[in-house]
Every structure is written in C-alpha cells, then in structure tokens.
Amino acid sequence: MQVDESKLSRRTTMLTGFSGEQKSTLGEIVLPVYAEGVNLYINFLVLDCQSPYNAILGRPWIHELKAIPSTYHQLIKFPTKWGVKEIKGEQRAARECYQNGFKKEETGIIAITGSQGRVDSNQAKNGGTRRGATYQRLVNKMFAKMLGSTMEVYIDDMLVKSLVAQQHNDHQRQSFDVLDQYGMKLNPTKCSFGVSSGKFLGYLVTQRGVEANPDQIRSIENIESPKCIKDVQKLTGRVAALNRFISKSSEKCLPFFNILRKNKAFEWNDDCEKALQELKNYLKSPPLLSKPKDNETLFIYLAVSDTAIVQS
C-alpha cells in the first residue's frame, strides 16, 4: 500500500482468533478512507499475517460513517450532506481481488501475504502466465490426473496421499514433476514429507480419516466460564470451527445462543455452565470423519429436536 513504516505507532495489541490462536500486532496507523465524498481518518491495527487482504474496514469505520451494511445485498448505505449515498459490492471483482491476494507479489505493511505450505509460482516454462485464470483453476488443471486419488489441493495447500506406503515416493515424485513443469517452487521450511498424519485445511488428516484439530479442541477445553457477551461470542466462534465434529451442535449450544439474543442482558446460569461442561466432556472423544469404502452400505440418521437456531 506504499505506506511509510515510520508512521507506524508501536503499540502492541494481542488479537485472538475464533479457534483460539493469538497474534500480536506490529502497531497502529491512521489512514484516510474515502467513500462517496466523505473522507474519514481511521485507526488501523497493523498485522503481519497470512491474508489476501491489504486492509479490512470494520466496525470503527462503519460507526464513524453512520453506515448500514447488508451482506445479503452486498450493499452499504450512509448519510451525507448530499443525501443518502451507497456503495455496491461486486461479487466477481471481490473474488478476483481475493484470489489475486494469494499470488506472489510485493505487499505493503497492512497485510503481508503468505500461508503455511505456500507454493511460490513463477511463470510457466512455455512463457505463459496465470493472468486471467484463478489460482485454483490453475492447480486443478496442473494436477487434474492426480486429484482425488493421490493428491488434494486447495489454493496453495497441497497434500500428497498414498494408501500403500511403498508407493508414496512415486506419488511425491509425480507431484514434483508437475511442479517442475510449471516452474513452481516449494518452501521446504513449510513442508512435511513422509508423515503418517498432518494438518490440512485446519483438520488433522491421518490413516484413519479426518480428525478434529487438537488445538481447536484444547481452545474449548481450556476456556473459562464466560463473564460477558464477548466471552460467549468467543466460545460460539470456537464451537463453529468444530461444527462438523459435534453432533446436534445447535442443541448442545442452545444456552449459549440464548444469551446472544438481542436486548437480553448477560446471565451465565447453571444451565449454561452445565452445557459448557458437557461440551468439554463430549470433545474428549470426538467422532472421526472417514471415507466410505467401495460397495459399503451407508445409513442415514435423522435427528429431530424441539429447538432450532435461526439468524435474525
């Protein structure tokens, strides 16, 4: 973003993600934000992290602008001295911006791109470039013959898998040949080779199947009883990250969601505490997601509940 780093105020803040991970900010900086004739100076937290975004405009800017956003309509409206102005989102442009953020480019200090197991892509040997095609389409085309059998790829996260250990070296060699063909390089410090299990897209992939991330489970096991609304929001965010591994999660977490209802004062009662402890006990032995075998009979189980969680 071509921002002078000397203008950065060196005040460190600890941020916590939905799954409990923590990251320290590099500092803060005040930048002008222009929208339809209105120019506001907004304070940004500066973070060195993996992100396709240069900057994220959150609630401080929305409140300062007195704006009303609608994610459903991809629209934001706000009052000005010239009447009500609006900014419309464009899904295709947003998607392209997001995907372009994963390309290897020089970035500013607001957000530095990169990711675990990142693949740094150069131009293809035939002289062509990735311009005009998304990164995902590129890797899908590159590994088309291997996807679903010996490889899984999502953006720049790649997994080489083998049912027979003796075949694994051959499968890795095939993936390296494709990378070499397209002039791509791997960062060896971000890669693991010859392992029987590993993290992929936030999940733990093992010989048995797909398991819940132990770090995400510990983030719930170690959480203390909430003392305010924000603590409850943190709890429900961590539960959402494990939703696939929690049967009847809405029913188990209903006391938490009841607290988050509008115009309701915070009250952590015995039912809430009981639900939290039962959730922690449940996560001591979470279910396993496994791939069905050929010709295996599959059963569909339907669960009926007296309660439901709806978004207002």
Secondary structure by P-SEA (a helix, b strand, c coil): ccccccccccbbbbbbcccbbbbbbcbbbbbbbbcccbbbbbbbbbbbccccccccccaaaaaaacbbbbccccbbbbbccccccbbbbbaaaaaaaaaaaaccccccccbbbbcccbbbbcccccccccccccaaaaaaaaccccccccccccccbbbbbbccccaaaaaaaaaaaaaaaacccccccccccccccccccccccccccccccaaaaaaaaaccccccaaaaaaaaaaaaaaccccccccccaaaaaaaacccccccccaaaaaaaaaaaaaacbbbbbbbbcccbbbbbbbbbbccccccc
